[in-house]
Amino acid sequence: MTKRSPFTTAALVLAAIINGGPGVWAFFAPRSFYDVIATYPPYNEHLFHDIGAFELGLTAAILISLVWRDGLSVALFGGAVGATVHAVAHFLDRDLGGRSSDPWTLGAVAVVLTAGLVAHRRRPTRT
């Protein structure tokens, strides 16, 4: 395995900060995020929860890539985190619209991605 350059590591850390900070902000304080950053009317709380979920999934993939070199593991991990937070957003926002099945359907996607990650990581040889 080749050693990662310090520049690449710095780029990954910077990308995690650039995506993760706003992702956390959008998910956990959507009104504040809208008021300060994304002032495109109309305000839609669920939209900012979704933005946060996807940014957090991307950030998770970036951060785990600092540890894992296996692209499939990184993709499955980032997808599982993003899908899990997305399912949580739909559970929190179930009174804002959508289908009553959305949290369950999206949760099932998160479970499948997580199971895929576990199965892949348990394999003796990863390519």
GROMACS elastic network, one bead per residue, 0.5 to 0.9 nm:
[ bonds ]
;  ai    aj funct       b0    kb
    1    69     6  0.87024   500
    4     7     6  0.82965   500
    4     8     6  0.65197   500
    4     9     6  0.68457   500
    4    66     6  0.89449   500
    5     8     6  0.52537   500
    5     9     6  0.64248   500
    5    10     6  0.86854   500
    6     9     6  0.50617   500
    6    10     6  0.60745   500
    6    11     6  0.85347   500
    7    10     6  0.50477   500
    7    11     6  0.60875   500
    7    12     6  0.86419   500
    8    11     6  0.50001   500
    8    12     6  0.62241   500
    8    13     6  0.86652   500
    9    12     6  0.51561   500
    9    13     6  0.62477   500
    9    14     6  0.85833   500
    9    66     6  0.70858   500
   10    13     6  0.51219   500
   10    14     6  0.60442   500
   10    15     6  0.84911   500
   11    14     6  0.50900   500
   11    15     6  0.60421   500
   11    16     6  0.85638   500
   12    15     6  0.50408   500
   12    16     6  0.61338   500
   12    17     6  0.86853   500
   12    62     6  0.61693   500
   12    63     6  0.71931   500
   12    65     6  0.81999   500
   12    66     6  0.75029   500
   13    16     6  0.50656   500
   13    17     6  0.63291   500
   13    18     6  0.86387   500
   13    62     6  0.78229   500
   13    63     6  0.72429   500
   13    66     6  0.84892   500
   14    17     6  0.51500   500
   14    18     6  0.60761   500
   14    19     6  0.85621   500
   15    18     6  0.50029   500
   15    19     6  0.59967   500
   15    20     6  0.79886   500
   15    59     6  0.76264   500
   15    62     6  0.73478   500
   15    63     6  0.89978   500
   16    19     6  0.52958   500
   16    20     6  0.53286   500
   16    21     6  0.79192   500
   16    58     6  0.80926   500
   16    59     6  0.50544   500
   16    60     6  0.79028   500
   16    61     6  0.88841   500
   16    62     6  0.60737   500
   16    63     6  0.64599   500
   17    20     6  0.50688   500
   17    21     6  0.55963   500
   17    22     6  0.83588   500
   17    59     6  0.79689   500
   18    21     6  0.60632   500
   18    22     6  0.70296   500
   18    23     6  0.87974   500
   18    59     6  0.87846   500
   19    22     6  0.58686   500
   19    23     6  0.60019   500
   19    24     6  0.87255   500
   19    55     6  0.57309   500
   19    56     6  0.73395   500
   19    58     6  0.73671   500
   19    59     6  0.59878   500
   20    24     6  0.60265   500
   20    25     6  0.84118   500
   20    52     6  0.84800   500
   20    55     6  0.62952   500
   20    56     6  0.58430   500
   20    57     6  0.89172   500
   20    58     6  0.80691   500
   20    59     6  0.54016   500
   20    60     6  0.83240   500
   21    24     6  0.54075   500
   21    25     6  0.62099   500
   21    26     6  0.86212   500
   21    55     6  0.88703   500
   21    56     6  0.88411   500
   22    26     6  0.58338   500
   22    27     6  0.83811   500
   22    33     6  0.78522   500
   22    52     6  0.72047   500
   22    55     6  0.76285   500
   22    56     6  0.88934   500
   23    26     6  0.52211   500
   23    27     6  0.61188   500
   23    28     6  0.84820   500
   23    48     6  0.88490   500
   23    49     6  0.87080   500
   23    51     6  0.68027   500
   23    53     6  0.68167   500
   23    54     6  0.75477   500
   23    56     6  0.54574   500
   23    57     6  0.89545   500
   23    59     6  0.82869   500
   24    27     6  0.52717   500
   24    28     6  0.59169   500
   24    29     6  0.79000   500
   24    52     6  0.60001   500
   24    53     6  0.82798   500
   24    55     6  0.80411   500
   24    56     6  0.69431   500
   25    28     6  0.54413   500
   25    29     6  0.53196   500
   25    30     6  0.67134   500
   25    32     6  0.78743   500
   25    33     6  0.61782   500
   25    52     6  0.72189   500
   26    29     6  0.55674   500
   26    31     6  0.79532   500
   26    32     6  0.78892   500
   26    33     6  0.53787   500
   26    34     6  0.78323   500
   26    48     6  0.52927   500
   26    49     6  0.61601   500
   26    50     6  0.84260   500
   26    51     6  0.66746   500
   26    53     6  0.84936   500
   26    55     6  0.89738   500
   27    30     6  0.57751   500
   27    33     6  0.87107   500
   27    45     6  0.89629   500
   27    46     6  0.89223   500
   27    48     6  0.61350   500
   27    50     6  0.73287   500
   27    51     6  0.72007   500
   27    53     6  0.65960   500
   27    56     6  0.87913   500
   27    85     6  0.89078   500
   27    89     6  0.80702   500
   28    49     6  0.75755   500
   28    52     6  0.79861   500
   29    32     6  0.54873   500
   29    33     6  0.62280   500
   29    34     6  0.87398   500
   29    48     6  0.86973   500
   29    49     6  0.87660   500
   30    34     6  0.61052   500
   30    35     6  0.85818   500
   30    44     6  0.85610   500
   30    45     6  0.59927   500
   30    46     6  0.83580   500
   30    47     6  0.86773   500
   30    48     6  0.54868   500
   30    49     6  0.67154   500
   30    52     6  0.85504   500
   31    34     6  0.50781   500
   31    35     6  0.61068   500
   31    36     6  0.86355   500
   31    43     6  0.77586   500
   31    44     6  0.86348   500
   31    45     6  0.69634   500
   31    48     6  0.83146   500
   32    35     6  0.50201   500
   32    36     6  0.60880   500
   32    37     6  0.81254   500
   33    36     6  0.54002   500
   33    37     6  0.54586   500
   33    38     6  0.64690   500
   33    39     6  0.84832   500
   33    48     6  0.79387   500
   34    37     6  0.55221   500
   34    39     6  0.53083   500
   34    40     6  0.76935   500
   34    41     6  0.88980   500
   34    43     6  0.69237   500
   34    44     6  0.86944   500
   34    45     6  0.87590   500
   34    48     6  0.78430   500
   35    38     6  0.66290   500
   35    39     6  0.57484   500
   35    43     6  0.88743   500
   36    39     6  0.68818   500
   38    41     6  0.85939   500
   38    43     6  0.89754   500
   39    42     6  0.83031   500
   39    43     6  0.78433   500
   40    43     6  0.72036   500
   41    44     6  0.82255   500
   43    47     6  0.84244   500
   43    48     6  0.87785   500
   44    47     6  0.53603   500
   44    48     6  0.67533   500
   44    49     6  0.89759   500
   45    48     6  0.53661   500
   45    49     6  0.63822   500
   45    50     6  0.87932   500
   45    93     6  0.81687   500
   45    96     6  0.85280   500
   46    50     6  0.61667   500
   46    51     6  0.85631   500
   46    89     6  0.71712   500
   46    90     6  0.77937   500
   46    92     6  0.88088   500
   46    93     6  0.62876   500
   46    96     6  0.74256   500
   47    50     6  0.50986   500
   47    51     6  0.61841   500
   47    52     6  0.86053   500
   48    52     6  0.60192   500
   48    53     6  0.84434   500
   49    52     6  0.50848   500
   49    53     6  0.61368   500
   49    54     6  0.87551   500
   49    85     6  0.86591   500
   49    86     6  0.76105   500
   49    89     6  0.57252   500
   49    90     6  0.84616   500
   49    93     6  0.85899   500
   50    54     6  0.62614   500
   50    55     6  0.85556   500
   50    85     6  0.83051   500
   50    86     6  0.60574   500
   50    89     6  0.66577   500
   50    90     6  0.84415   500
   51    54     6  0.53436   500
   51    55     6  0.61398   500
   51    56     6  0.85152   500
   51    86     6  0.89306   500
   52    55     6  0.51254   500
   52    56     6  0.59783   500
   52    57     6  0.85577   500
   52    82     6  0.88713   500
   52    85     6  0.82691   500
   52    86     6  0.84195   500
   53    56     6  0.51476   500
   53    57     6  0.62485   500
   53    58     6  0.87294   500
   53    81     6  0.81611   500
   53    82     6  0.53633   500
   53    83     6  0.74912   500
   53    84     6  0.81014   500
   53    85     6  0.50713   500
   53    86     6  0.51432   500
   53    87     6  0.87688   500
   53    88     6  0.87353   500
   53    89     6  0.74913   500
   54    57     6  0.50515   500
   54    58     6  0.62525   500
   54    59     6  0.85443   500
   54    79     6  0.87794   500
   54    81     6  0.87020   500
   54    82     6  0.52768   500
   54    83     6  0.79157   500
   54    85     6  0.79747   500
   54    86     6  0.72936   500
   55    58     6  0.50742   500
   55    59     6  0.60403   500
   55    60     6  0.85249   500
   55    82     6  0.75830   500
   56    60     6  0.60064   500
   56    61     6  0.85949   500
   56    78     6  0.81770   500
   56    81     6  0.72013   500
   56    82     6  0.60608   500
   56    85     6  0.77740   500
   57    60     6  0.50749   500
   57    61     6  0.63462   500
   57    62     6  0.87073   500
   57    77     6  0.80876   500
   57    79     6  0.60066   500
   57    80     6  0.73839   500
   57    81     6  0.50197   500
   57    83     6  0.74315   500
   57    84     6  0.87045   500
   57    85     6  0.78687   500
   58    61     6  0.51807   500
   58    62     6  0.62566   500
   58    63     6  0.86873   500
   58    78     6  0.58289   500
   58    79     6  0.78604   500
   58    81     6  0.85041   500
   58    82     6  0.71878   500
   59    62     6  0.50025   500
   59    63     6  0.60758   500
   59    64     6  0.85205   500
   59    78     6  0.74361   500
   60    63     6  0.51834   500
   60    64     6  0.60492   500
   60    65     6  0.84440   500
   60    74     6  0.84861   500
   60    77     6  0.71725   500
   60    78     6  0.51821   500
   60    79     6  0.86355   500
   60    81     6  0.67527   500
   60    82     6  0.80524   500
   61    64     6  0.52945   500
   61    65     6  0.60948   500
   61    66     6  0.89904   500
   61    73     6  0.89860   500
   61    74     6  0.54134   500
   61    75     6  0.63734   500
   61    76     6  0.82786   500
   61    77     6  0.62215   500
   61    79     6  0.77641   500
   61    81     6  0.84194   500
   62    65     6  0.52444   500
   62    66     6  0.70674   500
   62    74     6  0.78980   500
   62    78     6  0.78636   500
   63    66     6  0.54978   500
   63    67     6  0.75601   500
   64    67     6  0.53141   500
   64    68     6  0.59458   500
   64    69     6  0.86970   500
   64    73     6  0.88962   500
   64    74     6  0.63331   500
   64    77     6  0.77635   500
   64    78     6  0.81400   500
   65    69     6  0.60530   500
   65    70     6  0.79838   500
   65    71     6  0.79840   500
   65    73     6  0.88440   500
   65    74     6  0.59811   500
   66    69     6  0.75798   500
   68    71     6  0.78796   500
   68    73     6  0.73671   500
   68    74     6  0.67970   500
   69    72     6  0.89752   500
   69    73     6  0.81432   500
   69    74     6  0.76365   500
   70    73     6  0.54255   500
   70    74     6  0.63395   500
   70    75     6  0.87787   500
   70   126     6  0.71475   500
   70   127     6  0.69108   500
   71    74     6  0.50461   500
   71    75     6  0.60852   500
   71    76     6  0.85436   500
   71   127     6  0.84486   500
   72    75     6  0.50976   500
   72    76     6  0.60543   500
   72    77     6  0.84453   500
   72   117     6  0.82089   500
   72   120     6  0.81322   500
   72   126     6  0.87316   500
   72   127     6  0.82198   500
   73    76     6  0.51749   500
   73    77     6  0.59911   500
   73    78     6  0.85292   500
   73   116     6  0.89541   500
   73   117     6  0.60926   500
   73   118     6  0.88892   500
   73   120     6  0.70630   500
   73   121     6  0.69566   500
   73   126     6  0.88748   500
   74    77     6  0.51644   500
   74    78     6  0.61175   500
   74    79     6  0.84399   500
   74   117     6  0.87900   500
   75    78     6  0.52483   500
   75    79     6  0.59675   500
   75    80     6  0.84232   500
   75   117     6  0.88319   500
   76    79     6  0.50326   500
   76    80     6  0.58994   500
   76    81     6  0.85345   500
   76   113     6  0.59525   500
   76   114     6  0.70853   500
   76   116     6  0.71046   500
   76   117     6  0.54988   500
   77    80     6  0.50870   500
   77    81     6  0.61772   500
   77    82     6  0.85359   500
   77   113     6  0.76504   500
   77   114     6  0.71337   500
   77   117     6  0.65182   500
   78    81     6  0.52391   500
   78    82     6  0.60740   500
   78    83     6  0.84379   500
   79    82     6  0.51244   500
   79    83     6  0.58814   500
   79    84     6  0.83729   500
   79   110     6  0.76660   500
   79   113     6  0.67051   500
   79   114     6  0.84290   500
   80    83     6  0.51187   500
   80    84     6  0.59637   500
   80    85     6  0.85778   500
   80   109     6  0.79464   500
   80   110     6  0.50843   500
   80   111     6  0.74793   500
   80   112     6  0.81671   500
   80   113     6  0.51384   500
   80   114     6  0.54566   500
   80   117     6  0.81978   500
   81    84     6  0.51413   500
   81    85     6  0.62145   500
   81    86     6  0.84353   500
   81   110     6  0.74604   500
   81   113     6  0.89193   500
   81   114     6  0.84488   500
   82    85     6  0.53090   500
   82    86     6  0.59732   500
   82    87     6  0.85826   500
   82   110     6  0.80062   500
   83    87     6  0.60801   500
   83    88     6  0.85942   500
   83   106     6  0.65731   500
   83   107     6  0.71105   500
   83   108     6  0.89640   500
   83   109     6  0.65987   500
   83   111     6  0.86660   500
   83   113     6  0.81767   500
   84    87     6  0.51220   500
   84    88     6  0.62977   500
   84    89     6  0.86734   500
   84   106     6  0.75164   500
   84   107     6  0.62554   500
   84   109     6  0.81353   500
   84   110     6  0.51394   500
   84   111     6  0.80492   500
   85    89     6  0.61631   500
   85    90     6  0.87278   500
   85   110     6  0.87577   500
   86    90     6  0.63893   500
   86    91     6  0.86874   500
   86   103     6  0.82834   500
   86   106     6  0.70598   500
   86   107     6  0.81968   500
   86   110     6  0.87721   500
   87    90     6  0.51468   500
   87    91     6  0.62438   500
   87    92     6  0.86810   500
   87   102     6  0.74906   500
   87   104     6  0.73549   500
   87   105     6  0.79754   500
   87   107     6  0.51525   500
   87   108     6  0.87045   500
   87   109     6  0.86936   500
   87   110     6  0.76901   500
   88    92     6  0.61067   500
   88    93     6  0.84588   500
   88   103     6  0.69054   500
   88   106     6  0.86999   500
   88   107     6  0.79583   500
   89    92     6  0.51034   500
   89    93     6  0.59654   500
   89    94     6  0.83372   500
   89   103     6  0.79508   500
   90    93     6  0.50006   500
   90    94     6  0.56662   500
   90    96     6  0.89637   500
   90    98     6  0.81635   500
   90   102     6  0.63865   500
   90   103     6  0.51383   500
   90   104     6  0.89332   500
   90   106     6  0.81192   500
   91    94     6  0.52789   500
   91    95     6  0.86810   500
   91   100     6  0.88552   500
   91   102     6  0.78296   500
   91   103     6  0.51654   500
   91   104     6  0.84423   500
   92    95     6  0.78148   500
   92    96     6  0.88604   500
   92   103     6  0.88441   500
   93    96     6  0.52420   500
   93    97     6  0.73485   500
   93    98     6  0.85963   500
   94    97     6  0.60120   500
   94    98     6  0.68580   500
   94    99     6  0.77168   500
   94   100     6  0.67874   500
   94   102     6  0.82399   500
   94   103     6  0.79209   500
   95    98     6  0.82943   500
   97   100     6  0.83868   500
   98   101     6  0.84304   500
   98   102     6  0.69414   500
   99   102     6  0.53326   500
   99   103     6  0.83999   500
  100   103     6  0.71614   500
  100   104     6  0.81858   500
  101   104     6  0.53567   500
  101   105     6  0.59844   500
  101   106     6  0.84898   500
  102   105     6  0.51026   500
  102   106     6  0.59039   500
  102   107     6  0.81444   500
  103   106     6  0.52770   500
  103   107     6  0.57660   500
  103   108     6  0.84631   500
  104   108     6  0.60576   500
  104   109     6  0.86996   500
  105   108     6  0.51036   500
  105   109     6  0.65294   500
  105   110     6  0.88656   500
  106   109     6  0.50513   500
  106   110     6  0.63968   500
  106   111     6  0.87385   500
  107   111     6  0.62352   500
  107   112     6  0.86815   500
  108   112     6  0.61674   500
  108   113     6  0.86082   500
  109   112     6  0.51310   500
  109   113     6  0.61911   500
  109   114     6  0.85262   500
  110   113     6  0.51983   500
  110   114     6  0.60563   500
  110   115     6  0.84992   500
  111   114     6  0.50529   500
  111   115     6  0.59834   500
  111   116     6  0.84474   500
  112   115     6  0.50499   500
  112   116     6  0.60378   500
  112   117     6  0.85531   500
  113   117     6  0.61629   500
  113   118     6  0.86724   500
  114   117     6  0.50128   500
  114   118     6  0.62064   500
  114   119     6  0.85781   500
  115   118     6  0.50729   500
  115   119     6  0.60583   500
  115   120     6  0.84516   500
  116   119     6  0.51318   500
  116   120     6  0.60241   500
  116   121     6  0.85061   500
  117   120     6  0.51034   500
  117   121     6  0.59965   500
  117   122     6  0.85088   500
  118   121     6  0.51823   500
  118   122     6  0.61211   500
  118   123     6  0.88301   500
  119   122     6  0.52887   500
  119   123     6  0.66472   500
  120   123     6  0.54592   500
  120   124     6  0.89117   500
  120   126     6  0.73301   500
  121   124     6  0.79677   500
  121   125     6  0.87167   500
  121   126     6  0.74364   500
  122   125     6  0.85827   500
  122   126     6  0.89009   500
  123   126     6  0.64578   500
